[in-house]
Amino acid sequence: MTLRLFVAATMAMLAIACGPSEKTQVPVDLTEKAKDLARTSIIVDGHVDLPYRLNKKWDDISLSTPDGDFDYLRAVAGGLNAPFMSIFVPAENETEAAREVADKLIGLVNRIVDDSPDKFAIPFSVADVRRHFEAGVISLPMGLENGSPIGNDLEMVQYFHDRGIRYVTLTHGLSNQISDSSYDDNKQWDGLSDFGVEVVGEMNRVGIMVDISHVSDAAFWDVMEVARAPVIASHSSARYFTPDWERNISDDMIKRVAESGGVVMINFGSAFITREANEYTLSRMDAYDAYIEESEFEKNDELQSAFDDLYARDNGPFPYATLGETLDHFDHVVALVGIDHLGIGSDYEGVGDSLPIGLKDVSSYPNLIKGLLERDYSEDDIRKILGENLLRVWAEVEAYAEQHPM
């Protein structure tokens, strides 16, 4: 056999041994695949506190802004299509003041849309979100964070639905007329109040999703007893990683949300992700409160920032969570209840400078997607996490309201 024939025969045998798939396989560029998934998927983020930021200082977010976590260009870069605008009402506001704050923030979202109708629109239904996506417009659905503006008037549930509110977080940092708060030692209702039970029923009737983020454990279980449509946790992570912190959601609660057909939407704040960041944050908060009491200063953002710098000098830098540690929460929920009950509730604009490495603003969703791909999540499963799971719940809440108008 000549040398040429020997080489040819050897190459042929190697080709047979390796098989055609290995011979022709091209490595997948996961970075580009992640960007493509972000571009072609509907990404719903369950919680973005942009209105509260704009209430402090107006920015034209249709352009690039130096402040905050959100603007149009960064949203487009990240593939974000439907960030729920948090209509956040601080717990200290009484009913009338709370209602004024809510109306003002809803007005700010409308102003964004009025100023840039080619870029933003307010959806009143799942169908609107899909229509806006096809048109290349970013939907700005709204969630009322804190039910205090409802007051003791059940008709206000319909009022806020008419204004575009599509979920209500029943309470926030303090217990209110509806529910006890996970943050408040004063558990005055031992769960939901009697009026709170009525509010949940009315939300089901008009088609507003019930959000159990921020409520006490007892209130959560009360909600699950009386809710007749799926519920959501719009921005809560897994308590498994932050033991004994009531603000995150326990394994049993995750399972119960899933039984309702609902969705747990993972918060990106580092204190929600790791025990180390959680303990650092809570200790720093306690120290800040003690400083305020001793100095008799009034709390404000500038003072808080200066105090945080001083605290870091004495206690070390803030221990930011990583992208991988954030993904561990996604894995945990899937292991407990499957892929159909998981979503994103970043809390962008709401958790300050505590966001994980690799997830610093709304341009970062492709990083999250790449991480999911690296953990062998399928494209279909990733699309569910990005938005389809939440859209399914929203549609089911809409359907329940249509079938039970009275």
C-alpha positions in Angstrom: 0.0 0.0 0.0 1.4 3.4 -0.9 1.7 6.1 1.7 -1.1 8.2 0.1 -3.5 5.2 0.3 -2.5 4.4 3.8 -3.2 8.0 5.0 -6.5 8.0 3.2 -7.6 4.7 4.7 -6.5 5.8 8.2 -8.5 9.1 7.8 -11.6 7.1 6.7 -11.4 4.8 9.7 -11.1 7.8 12.0 -14.1 9.4 10.5 -16.1 6.2 11.0 -14.9 5.9 14.6 -15.7 9.5 15.5 -19.0 9.6 13.7 -20.4 12.4 11.5 -21.8 14.4 14.4 -18.5 14.7 16.2 -16.6 15.5 13.0 -19.0 18.3 12.0 -20.0 19.6 15.5 -19.5 23.4 15.9 -19.2 24.8 19.5 -22.2 26.8 20.5 -21.6 30.4 21.5 -23.7 30.6 24.6 -23.2 34.4 24.9 -24.8 34.9 21.4 -27.4 32.3 22.1 -28.4 34.1 25.3 -28.6 37.4 23.5 -30.8 35.8 20.9 -33.1 34.3 23.5 -33.4 37.7 25.2 -34.2 39.4 22.0 -36.9 36.8 20.9 -38.5 36.2 24.3 -41.0 38.2 26.3 -39.1 39.1 29.4 -41.4 40.0 32.3 -39.7 41.4 35.4 -42.2 41.3 38.3 -40.8 44.3 40.2 -38.9 47.5 39.1 -39.1 50.5 41.3 -38.6 53.1 38.6 -41.6 55.3 39.5 -40.3 55.9 43.0 -36.9 57.0 41.6 -38.5 59.3 39.1 -40.7 60.8 41.9 -37.5 61.9 43.7 -35.8 63.2 40.5 -37.3 63.1 37.0 -35.2 61.6 34.3 -35.9 61.2 30.6 -35.6 57.4 30.6 -36.3 57.3 26.9 -32.6 58.1 26.6 -29.6 56.9 28.5 -29.5 58.0 32.2 -26.5 58.1 34.5 -28.6 57.2 37.5 -30.5 54.1 38.5 -30.8 50.6 37.0 -33.3 51.3 34.2 -33.6 53.3 31.0 -34.8 52.6 27.5 -31.4 51.8 26.0 -30.4 49.5 28.7 -33.8 47.8 28.6 -33.4 47.2 24.9 -29.9 45.9 25.4 -31.2 43.4 28.0 -34.3 42.4 26.0 -36.7 43.6 28.7 -40.2 43.8 27.3 -42.6 44.0 30.3 -41.1 45.4 33.6 -43.8 45.7 36.2 -43.6 49.3 37.4 -43.8 49.3 41.2 -46.3 51.8 42.5 -44.5 51.8 45.9 -46.3 53.5 48.8 -44.1 53.8 51.9 -45.7 52.2 54.9 -45.7 55.4 57.0 -48.4 57.1 54.8 -51.9 57.2 56.1 -54.8 56.3 53.8 -55.4 59.7 52.1 -51.7 60.4 51.7 -51.1 56.9 50.5 -53.7 57.2 47.8 -52.2 60.5 46.7 -48.7 58.9 46.4 -50.2 56.0 44.4 -52.0 58.3 42.0 -49.0 60.4 41.5 -46.7 57.4 40.7 -49.3 56.0 38.3 -49.3 59.5 36.7 -45.6 59.3 36.3 -45.8 56.0 34.4 -48.5 57.6 32.1 -46.1 60.5 31.6 -43.4 58.1 30.4 -45.8 56.6 27.9 -47.2 60.0 26.8 -43.7 61.4 26.2 -42.5 58.3 24.2 -45.4 56.4 22.7 -43.1 54.9 20.2 -41.1 53.2 22.9 -43.5 52.5 25.8 -47.2 51.5 26.4 -49.3 50.5 29.4 -50.9 47.1 29.0 -54.2 46.3 30.5 -54.1 42.6 29.6 -51.9 39.8 28.6 -53.0 40.3 25.0 -51.7 43.9 25.2 -48.3 42.7 26.3 -48.1 40.3 23.4 -49.3 43.0 21.0 -46.7 45.5 22.3 -44.0 42.9 21.9 -44.9 42.3 18.3 -44.8 46.1 17.7 -41.4 46.5 19.4 -42.8 48.6 22.2 -41.9 48.0 25.9 -45.0 47.3 28.1 -45.1 49.0 31.5 -47.6 47.0 33.5 -48.1 48.3 37.1 -48.2 46.7 40.5 -49.3 48.5 43.6 -46.7 47.8 46.3 -48.6 48.2 49.6 -52.4 47.9 49.8 -52.7 50.9 52.1 -54.1 53.2 49.4 -57.2 51.0 49.3 -58.0 52.2 52.8 -61.1 50.6 54.1 -63.0 51.1 50.8 -63.5 48.0 48.8 -64.4 50.0 45.7 -60.9 51.2 45.5 -59.8 47.8 44.3 -61.8 48.4 41.1 -60.5 52.0 41.0 -56.9 50.8 40.9 -57.7 48.1 38.4 -59.2 50.8 36.1 -56.0 52.8 36.5 -54.0 49.8 35.2 -52.9 48.1 38.4 -52.5 44.4 37.8 -51.2 43.1 41.1 -51.3 44.4 44.6 -48.6 43.6 47.2 -50.9 43.4 50.2 -48.6 45.2 52.6 -45.0 46.5 52.9 -42.8 47.3 55.8 -45.5 47.7 58.4 -48.7 45.9 59.1 -51.7 47.7 57.5 -55.4 47.5 57.4 -55.2 44.4 55.1 -52.3 42.3 56.4 -49.5 41.8 58.8 -46.0 42.5 57.4 -43.0 40.2 57.5 -40.9 43.2 58.6 -43.2 44.3 61.5 -43.0 42.8 65.0 -46.6 44.1 65.5 -48.6 41.2 64.0 -51.9 42.9 64.9 -54.1 40.5 62.8 -52.2 37.3 63.2 -52.4 37.1 59.4 -55.0 38.8 57.3 -57.6 41.1 58.7 -61.3 40.4 58.1 -61.2 43.3 55.6 -58.1 41.8 54.0 -60.1 38.6 53.3 -62.6 40.8 51.5 -59.8 42.6 49.6 -58.4 39.3 48.3 -61.8 38.2 47.1 -62.4 41.5 45.4 -59.0 41.3 43.7 -60.0 37.9 42.3 -63.3 39.3 41.2 -61.9 42.3 39.2 -58.8 40.5 37.9 -55.9 41.8 40.0 -53.2 39.3 40.9 -52.6 38.8 44.7 -49.0 39.3 45.6 -47.8 37.7 48.8 -44.3 39.3 48.9 -43.8 41.2 52.1 -46.7 39.6 54.1 -46.1 37.6 57.3 -46.1 33.9 57.2 -49.5 33.7 58.9 -50.9 36.2 56.4 -49.5 34.0 53.6 -51.4 31.0 54.8 -54.6 33.0 55.2 -54.3 34.2 51.6 -53.9 30.7 50.4 -57.1 29.7 52.2 -59.2 32.3 50.6 -57.7 33.0 47.2 -59.6 31.6 44.3 -57.1 32.3 41.6 -53.3 31.8 41.4 -51.1 34.0 43.5 -47.6 35.4 42.9 -44.6 36.4 44.9 -43.5 39.3 42.8 -40.1 39.8 44.3 -39.1 37.1 46.8 -36.3 34.6 46.9 -35.9 31.2 48.6 -35.7 31.3 52.4 -33.7 28.1 52.3 -30.6 30.3 51.6 -31.4 32.9 54.3 -32.8 30.9 57.2 -35.3 32.6 59.6 -35.7 35.7 57.4 -39.4 36.0 57.0 -39.2 38.3 54.0 -38.0 35.4 51.8 -40.4 32.5 51.0 -40.0 29.1 52.7 -40.0 25.7 50.9 -43.6 24.9 52.1 -44.8 28.3 50.9 -43.1 27.8 47.5 -45.0 24.4 47.2 -48.3 26.0 48.2 -47.9 28.8 45.6 -47.2 26.2 43.0 -50.3 24.3 44.1 -52.4 27.4 43.4 -50.9 27.6 39.9 -48.9 30.6 40.9 -45.3 31.9 40.4 -42.4 32.7 42.7 -40.3 35.6 41.1 -36.7 35.7 42.3 -35.4 38.9 43.9 -31.9 39.9 42.8 -30.9 41.9 45.9 -27.8 40.3 47.5 -29.5 40.3 50.9 -32.2 38.0 49.4 -29.6 35.7 47.8 -26.9 34.8 50.4 -26.9 34.4 54.2 -23.7 36.5 54.4 -25.1 39.5 52.5 -28.4 39.2 54.5 -26.6 39.2 57.9 -24.4 42.1 56.8 -27.4 44.1 55.6 -29.5 43.5 58.7 -26.6 44.4 61.0 -25.9 47.6 59.1 -29.6 48.6 59.3 -29.6 48.1 63.0 -26.5 50.2 63.4 -28.0 52.9 61.2 -31.2 53.0 63.3 -29.1 53.3 66.5 -27.1 56.1 64.9 -30.2 58.0 63.9 -31.7 57.6 67.4 -28.5 58.8 69.1 -27.8 61.7 66.7 -31.5 62.7 66.3 -30.9 63.3 62.6 -33.6 62.6 60.1 -33.1 59.7 57.7 -32.3 60.6 54.1 -30.5 59.0 51.2 -27.3 61.1 51.5 -27.0 60.3 55.2 -27.6 56.6 54.6 -24.9 56.5 51.9 -22.4 58.2 54.1 -23.2 55.9 57.0 -22.8 52.9 54.8 -19.3 54.0 53.8 -18.3 54.4 57.4 -19.8 51.0 58.3 -17.8 49.4 55.5 -14.5 50.9 56.9 -15.2 49.2 60.3 -16.8 46.0 59.1 -15.4 45.3 55.7 -17.0 45.8 52.2 -20.5 44.6 51.3 -20.4 40.9 50.3 -22.1 41.0 47.0 -23.8 37.9 45.8 -22.7 36.3 42.5 -24.7 35.4 39.4 -24.1 31.7 40.3 -25.5 32.2 43.8 -28.6 33.9 42.3 -29.1 31.0 39.9 -29.0 28.6 42.9 -32.4 30.1 43.9 -33.8 29.3 40.4 -32.5 25.7 40.7 -34.0 25.4 44.2 -37.5 26.4 43.1 -37.3 24.1 40.1 -36.2 21.2 42.3 -39.1 21.8 44.6 -42.0 22.5 42.2 -40.8 22.3 38.6 -40.2 24.9 35.9 -43.8 26.2 35.6 -43.8 28.2 38.8 -40.7 30.4 38.5 -40.1 33.9 37.3 -38.0 37.0 37.7 -38.7 39.8 40.2 -35.3 41.6 40.2 -36.3 44.6 42.4 -34.2 46.8 40.2 -34.2 50.4 41.4 -35.4 49.1 44.8 -32.4 47.4 46.5 -29.9 50.2 46.0 -26.2 49.2 45.5 -26.7 45.6 46.5 -27.3 43.9 43.2 -25.2 40.7 42.4 -22.1 40.7 40.4 -23.2 40.3 36.7 -26.7 41.5 37.3 -26.2 45.2 37.9 -29.0 46.7 35.8 -31.6 45.8 33.2 -29.1 45.2 30.5 -28.0 42.1 32.4 -30.7 39.6 31.5 -28.6 37.9 28.9 -26.1 37.1 31.7 -28.8 35.4 33.6 -29.9 33.5 30.5 -26.4 32.4 29.7 -26.1 31.1 33.3 -29.3 29.1 32.8 -28.0 27.7 29.5 -24.8 26.6 31.2 -26.9 24.8 33.8 -28.6 22.9 30.9 -32.0 24.7 31.1 -33.8 24.2 27.7 -34.8 27.2 25.6 -38.5 26.5 26.2 -37.9 26.4 30.0 -35.9 29.6 29.9 -38.7 31.3 28.0 -41.1 30.2 30.8 -38.9 31.7 33.4 -38.4 34.9 31.5 -42.0 35.7 31.2 -44.4 33.0 30.0 -45.0 31.6 33.5 -46.1 35.0 34.8 -48.2 35.7 31.6 -50.0 32.4 32.2 -50.9 33.3 35.7 -52.0 36.8 34.7 -54.2 35.2 32.0 -55.7 32.7 34.5 -56.5 35.6 36.9 -58.2 37.5 33.9 -60.2 34.3 33.1 -61.3 33.9 36.7 -62.6 37.5 36.8 -64.4 37.0 33.5 -66.1 33.9 34.8 -67.0 35.4 38.2 -68.1 39.0 37.6 -70.2 39.2 40.8 
